[in-house]
Amino acid sequence: MLRSAILAAARSNRVERLVETAPVSRNIVRRFIAGEQADEALQRTRELAADGLAVTIDYLGEDTTNPHQAEATRDEYLKLLDALHAAELTPAAEVSLKLSALGQVFDEKVALEHARAICAKASEAGTTVTLDAEDHTTTDSTLDVLAQLRAEFPTTGAVVQSYLRRTEADCRELAVEGSRVRLCKGAYKEPESVAYQTRLDVDKSYVRCLNVLMSGGGYPMIATHDPRLVAIGEDRAKWFDRSPDEFEFQMLYGVRPDEQLRLARAGYTVRVYLPYGTQWYAYMMRRLAERPANLGFLARALRSRG
Ligand SMILES: Cc1cc2nc3c(=O)[nH]c(=O)nc-3n(C[C@H](O)[C@H](O)[C@H](O)COP(=O)(O)OP(=O)(O)OC[C@H]3O[C@@H](n4cnc5c(N)ncnc54)[C@H](O)[C@@H]3O)c2cc1C
């Protein structure tokens, strides 16, 4: 119930204005986001890399409805990749991108062209790109764009969400040689017709998908903070005889940082998802929906605005 209400607020312009201008917002945002500018993302990347962590950087923004904004997002990624390369932070850092920020909502071909330019730049910079998964209405289009990008840039990463009923079948398709696949639970509000609704069903699906990916030919990226699923990931690696360079764990910046370091020190590759940019509202609200303990922030933000 609470999670649904917060995820609905994530799409409300009115709540967005209230939260963005509330004085308490800045502190909590700082915990989950590198900063508003690329140089702050670069600095955080340097620090994480010095701690032995890999990084995937996300330039915040989604659901772009105008072509100029889509072009501006593409250009920001191109500049970011040049800067990462110049700072010798590739290949430890790759980028994650949302096709909806590149115009998928109004023209899939435009989004594909922009994504292609970003993949080409990433390849020049010696790194790669992962396409984030968004709400279920975009899944077919995103997997279709992924297939086209992979024809030229085979290391382009996919993301699948275990809350979707279709995902186990998608994992079977994606678990092939060279295929990088991030498995997460899923962060959007989805109807029962397409998505499991209980935590238990989502977790059971996660384990089934994990089994498919770990037993297949691809490179699984286990994205979760859930201690039980991390332990199952470690167990499956042993079971399927995968060495630490044949899969990785991924976690979000600011979430369970001690666990990130513990896993890295145990010899695993751990990649931190590091967002930056001014459009942090929707991302932030999805993090709050996952962790009701953080809700005091939202209540204070709304109360302080009346
Ligand atoms: C690297 C990465 C990339 C992602 N990319 C996408 C994407 O492209 N598309 C998408 O829809 N979603 C994405 N997500 C979000 C994902 O779908 C989930 O919404 C999010 O990760 C929360 O699920 P969880 O697996 O961490 O478990 P949850 O069910 O949220 O939490 C399970 C347990 O983990 C522990 N835990 C969780 N958070 C904390 C915390 N802050 N402190 C301490 N313990 C905690 C607690 O024990 C909790 O009970 C991504 C997540 C990660 C980590």
Ligand as a Chemical Component Dictionary entry (heavy atoms), coordinates in Angstrom:
data_LIG
# 
_chem_comp.id                   LIG 
_chem_comp.type                 NON-POLYMER 
_chem_comp.pdbx_formal_charge   0 
_chem_comp.three_letter_code    LIG 
# 
loop_
_chem_comp_atom.comp_id 
_chem_comp_atom.atom_id 
_chem_comp_atom.alt_atom_id 
_chem_comp_atom.type_symbol 
_chem_comp_atom.charge 
_chem_comp_atom.model_Cartn_x 
_chem_comp_atom.model_Cartn_y 
_chem_comp_atom.model_Cartn_z 
_chem_comp_atom.pdbx_ordinal 
LIG C1  C1  C 0 22.835 -1.962 -9.351  1  
LIG C2  C2  C 0 21.354 -1.880 -9.411  2  
LIG C3  C3  C 0 20.760 -1.507 -10.603 3  
LIG C4  C4  C 0 19.362 -1.443 -10.691 4  
LIG N1  N1  N 0 18.778 -1.186 -11.907 5  
LIG C5  C5  C 0 17.435 -1.233 -12.005 6  
LIG C6  C6  C 0 16.788 -1.096 -13.267 7  
LIG O1  O1  O 0 17.418 -0.929 -14.319 8  
LIG N2  N2  N 0 15.424 -1.175 -13.302 9  
LIG C7  C7  C 0 14.674 -1.367 -12.167 10 
LIG O2  O2  O 0 13.452 -1.455 -12.252 11 
LIG N3  N3  N 0 15.278 -1.486 -10.954 12 
LIG C8  C8  C 0 16.617 -1.414 -10.854 13 
LIG N4  N4  N 0 17.196 -1.558 -9.627  14 
LIG C9  C9  C 0 16.366 -1.505 -8.384  15 
LIG C10 C10 C 0 15.836 -2.870 -8.020  16 
LIG O3  O3  O 0 14.885 -3.283 -8.959  17 
LIG C11 C11 C 0 15.180 -2.831 -6.627  18 
LIG O4  O4  O 0 14.110 -1.934 -6.648  19 
LIG C12 C12 C 0 16.134 -2.429 -5.524  20 
LIG O5  O5  O 0 17.417 -2.949 -5.708  21 
LIG C13 C13 C 0 15.600 -2.940 -4.175  22 
LIG O6  O6  O 0 15.547 -4.351 -4.176  23 
LIG P1  P1  P 0 16.558 -5.279 -3.358  24 
LIG O7  O7  O 0 16.880 -6.437 -4.225  25 
LIG O8  O8  O 0 17.725 -4.504 -2.940  26 
LIG O9  O9  O 0 15.732 -5.827 -2.157  27 
LIG P2  P2  P 0 14.621 -5.212 -1.184  28 
LIG O10 O10 O 0 13.451 -6.137 -1.297  29 
LIG O11 O11 O 0 14.408 -3.741 -1.361  30 
LIG O12 O12 O 0 15.332 -5.411 0.216   31 
LIG C14 C14 C 0 15.585 -6.714 0.694   32 
LIG C15 C15 C 0 16.440 -6.666 1.926   33 
LIG O13 O13 O 0 17.700 -6.060 1.631   34 
LIG C16 C16 C 0 18.172 -5.329 2.752   35 
LIG N5  N5  N 0 18.262 -3.913 2.428   36 
LIG C17 C17 C 0 17.691 -3.270 1.396   37 
LIG N6  N6  N 0 17.989 -1.946 1.423   38 
LIG C18 C18 C 0 18.750 -1.757 2.509   39 
LIG C19 C19 C 0 19.377 -0.627 3.105   40 
LIG N7  N7  N 0 19.227 0.600  2.586   41 
LIG N8  N8  N 0 20.102 -0.812 4.223   42 
LIG C20 C20 C 0 20.221 -2.033 4.770   43 
LIG N9  N9  N 0 19.653 -3.151 4.266   44 
LIG C21 C21 C 0 18.937 -3.015 3.159   45 
LIG C22 C22 C 0 17.147 -5.548 3.852   46 
LIG O14 O14 O 0 17.520 -6.675 4.580   47 
LIG C23 C23 C 0 15.884 -5.836 3.064   48 
LIG O15 O15 O 0 14.924 -6.562 3.790   49 
LIG C24 C24 C 0 18.581 -1.691 -9.527  50 
LIG C25 C25 C 0 19.190 -2.071 -8.341  51 
LIG C26 C26 C 0 20.550 -2.173 -8.274  52 
LIG C27 C27 C 0 21.164 -2.627 -6.995  53 
# 
loop_
_chem_comp_bond.comp_id 
_chem_comp_bond.atom_id_1 
_chem_comp_bond.atom_id_2 
_chem_comp_bond.value_order 
_chem_comp_bond.pdbx_ordinal 
LIG C1  C2  SING 1  
LIG C2  C3  SING 2  
LIG C2  C26 DOUB 3  
LIG C3  C4  DOUB 4  
LIG C4  N1  SING 5  
LIG C4  C24 SING 6  
LIG N1  C5  DOUB 7  
LIG C5  C6  SING 8  
LIG C5  C8  SING 9  
LIG C6  O1  DOUB 10 
LIG C6  N2  SING 11 
LIG N2  C7  SING 12 
LIG C7  O2  DOUB 13 
LIG C7  N3  SING 14 
LIG N3  C8  DOUB 15 
LIG C8  N4  SING 16 
LIG N4  C9  SING 17 
LIG N4  C24 SING 18 
LIG C9  C10 SING 19 
LIG C10 O3  SING 20 
LIG C10 C11 SING 21 
LIG C11 O4  SING 22 
LIG C11 C12 SING 23 
LIG C12 O5  SING 24 
LIG C12 C13 SING 25 
LIG C13 O6  SING 26 
LIG O6  P1  SING 27 
LIG P1  O7  DOUB 28 
LIG P1  O8  SING 29 
LIG P1  O9  SING 30 
LIG O9  P2  SING 31 
LIG P2  O10 DOUB 32 
LIG P2  O11 SING 33 
LIG P2  O12 SING 34 
LIG O12 C14 SING 35 
LIG C14 C15 SING 36 
LIG C15 O13 SING 37 
LIG C15 C23 SING 38 
LIG O13 C16 SING 39 
LIG C16 N5  SING 40 
LIG C16 C22 SING 41 
LIG N5  C17 SING 42 
LIG N5  C21 SING 43 
LIG C17 N6  DOUB 44 
LIG N6  C18 SING 45 
LIG C18 C19 SING 46 
LIG C18 C21 DOUB 47 
LIG C19 N7  SING 48 
LIG C19 N8  DOUB 49 
LIG N8  C20 SING 50 
LIG C20 N9  DOUB 51 
LIG N9  C21 SING 52 
LIG C22 O14 SING 53 
LIG C22 C23 SING 54 
LIG C23 O15 SING 55 
LIG C24 C25 DOUB 56 
LIG C25 C26 SING 57 
LIG C26 C27 SING 58 
# 
